Amino acid sequence: SYILEWLEAKFPEPSLLPPDVDGRLEARRLEVIADGVCDATVLTLFERMRGEGCSAPWLARQRRKIEAGTAALAASVAPGARFALGDAFGLADIAIGSTLGYLSLRLPDFDWPAAHPALADWFARISTRPSFAATVPAPQGFRDRVV
């Protein structure tokens, strides 16, 4: 959120937000959903690190958040759309694309592309952008236990 504000203040053209109020609100809504999917993914990762002591109900709750959030993102991106929102690359593309890349990395057992093939097609297209191709998420190891 701060990064977007900084970019919009320092480099207002081209804007990453649509010019109209409803478009800006929709972009922010998609950002919030994408953030929620990422939060639930991180919580799942940490809970799984507990091994045998992990909570199945807790993991199921996070999985429901991830599934519902991904479904909401899929419902918001029109099949065949070049961009997630409107006719220009922006915040919604960054938020959704980053989330799907992270989700694919951290939860490969959640086959969101099979559940949402139109979203998977969009993700494949957006992933060819140089900014996405140069910033594909990579796994990192955890030296210290977080949980």
VENDA-V33127 format. One record per residue. N is the residue number from 0. PHI is phi in whole degrees, -180 to 180 (999 if undefined). Layout:
N & PHI
N & PHI
//
This chain:
0 & 999
1 & -66
2 & -60
3 & -61
4 & -60
5 & -63
6 & -61
7 & -64
8 & -76
9 & -84
10 & -135
11 & -68
12 & -121
13 & -78
14 & -72
15 & -90
16 & -115
17 & -61
18 & -74
19 & -95
20 & -59
21 & -63
22 & -65
23 & -63
24 & -65
25 & -66
26 & -61
27 & -67
28 & -61
29 & -66
30 & -62
31 & -65
32 & -62
33 & -61
34 & -60
35 & -64
36 & -63
37 & -64
38 & -59
39 & -66
40 & -66
41 & -63
42 & -62
43 & -65
44 & -57
45 & -66
46 & -65
47 & -65
48 & -67
49 & -75
50 & 68
51 & -63
52 & -84
53 & -72
54 & -97
55 & -62
56 & -62
57 & -65
58 & -64
59 & -64
60 & -63
61 & -65
62 & -62
63 & -62
64 & -63
65 & -64
66 & -64
67 & -67
68 & -65
69 & -64
70 & -64
71 & -65
72 & -65
73 & -62
74 & -70
75 & -92
76 & -102
77 & -66
78 & -55
79 & 81
80 & -64
81 & -76
82 & -123
83 & -66
84 & -145
85 & 74
86 & -116
87 & -145
88 & -63
89 & -164
90 & -54
91 & -60
92 & -64
93 & -64
94 & -64
95 & -69
96 & -62
97 & -64
98 & -64
99 & -66
100 & -64
101 & -68
102 & -61
103 & -63
104 & -71
105 & -87
106 & -129
107 & -63
108 & -76
109 & -95
110 & -86
111 & -63
112 & -61
113 & -69
114 & -74
115 & -137
116 & -61
117 & -67
118 & -68
119 & -63
120 & -63
121 & -60
122 & -62
123 & -62
124 & -68
125 & -68
126 & -69
127 & -82
128 & -62
129 & -54
130 & -65
131 & -79
132 & -61
133 & -83
134 & -130
135 & -63
136 & -65
137 & -125
138 & -68
139 & -125
140 & -86
141 & -111
142 & -79
143 & -106
144 & -68
145 & -93
146 & -115
//
